[in-house]
Amino acid sequence: MPGYRIYYRKDPTFREDKDLTKEGVLRSGKFVYITTVRFPEDEKRNPLDVVFMNFQAEFMNWANKAHTMRAGNHMSMSVGDVLADADTGKMWQCGDPVGWVPVPARRKK
């Protein structure tokens, strides 16, 4: 069962950050770790989309709502928030207008 760490932006811009790196997510102080979730694999659905849908306030259980309160400014996962594969560390930013954008380890020169 794949696991994903969820990071919400402390001060959400609701925009994709084109300069975001893994280091920026983990050490900049701009993101808050929310929780790690695991969902059964579904060959028909992108697992990132499954996490996203489960972290929309109208579909969230109370335990997950409590976790998102750490971010303070928003409850539903939004553009600019980040998912990280709990096993590999690979990260994706919720893209604008839709989709998932890989987060590189470091900035491209």
C-alpha positions in Angstrom: 0.0 0.0 0.0 1.7 3.2 -1.1 2.2 6.0 1.5 2.3 9.7 1.0 3.5 12.5 3.3 1.4 15.6 3.0 2.8 19.1 3.3 0.6 22.2 3.2 1.9 25.7 2.6 1.8 27.8 5.8 0.8 30.9 3.9 -0.9 29.6 0.8 -0.5 31.4 -2.5 -2.8 29.0 -4.4 -0.3 29.2 -7.2 2.4 26.8 -8.4 5.9 27.8 -7.2 8.1 27.3 -10.3 11.3 27.6 -8.1 10.3 25.1 -5.5 12.8 22.4 -4.5 12.7 19.5 -2.0 15.0 21.5 0.2 12.5 24.4 0.1 9.7 22.0 1.2 11.7 20.5 4.0 13.8 23.3 5.4 12.4 26.7 4.3 9.8 26.9 7.1 7.1 27.7 4.4 5.5 24.2 4.6 3.9 22.3 7.5 3.9 18.5 7.6 0.3 17.4 8.0 0.3 13.6 8.1 1.3 10.4 6.2 -1.5 8.5 4.6 -1.8 5.1 3.0 -4.5 4.0 0.5 -4.9 0.7 -1.3 -3.6 0.8 -4.8 -6.1 1.3 -7.6 -4.8 0.6 -11.1 -7.5 2.9 -12.6 -6.7 6.0 -10.5 -3.6 8.1 -10.0 -2.6 7.7 -6.3 -1.8 11.4 -6.0 -5.3 12.3 -7.1 -6.7 9.8 -4.6 -4.9 11.7 -1.8 -6.0 15.0 -3.2 -9.7 14.0 -3.2 -9.4 12.6 0.3 -8.0 15.9 1.5 -10.8 18.1 0.3 -12.7 19.3 3.3 -16.1 18.0 2.2 -14.8 14.5 1.9 -12.4 14.5 4.9 -12.8 12.5 8.1 -12.5 14.3 11.4 -9.0 12.9 12.1 -7.7 14.3 8.8 -9.4 17.7 9.5 -7.6 17.8 12.8 -4.3 17.2 11.1 -4.9 20.0 8.6 -5.5 22.5 11.4 -1.7 22.6 11.8 -1.5 24.6 8.6 -3.8 27.2 10.0 -4.9 28.9 6.8 -6.6 26.2 4.7 -8.1 22.8 5.2 -8.4 21.4 1.7 -5.4 20.5 -0.3 -4.7 23.2 -2.8 -2.5 24.4 -5.6 1.0 24.8 -4.2 0.7 22.1 -1.6 3.1 19.1 -1.8 2.9 15.3 -1.6 6.0 13.1 -1.0 6.2 9.4 -1.6 6.9 8.0 1.9 9.1 5.3 0.5 11.2 7.0 -2.2 11.0 10.7 -1.0 10.0 11.8 -4.5 7.8 14.9 -4.3 5.1 16.5 -6.4 3.5 19.9 -6.1 -0.2 20.4 -6.8 0.0 22.2 -10.1 -1.8 25.1 -11.6 -4.4 24.8 -13.1 -4.5 21.0 -12.5 -2.2 18.0 -12.2 1.1 17.2 -10.4 4.4 18.8 -11.0 7.6 16.9 -9.9 9.6 18.9 -7.3 13.3 18.7 -8.1 16.0 18.1 -5.5 17.7 21.4 -6.4 17.1 24.4 -8.7 18.1 24.1 -12.3 20.8 26.6 -13.3 
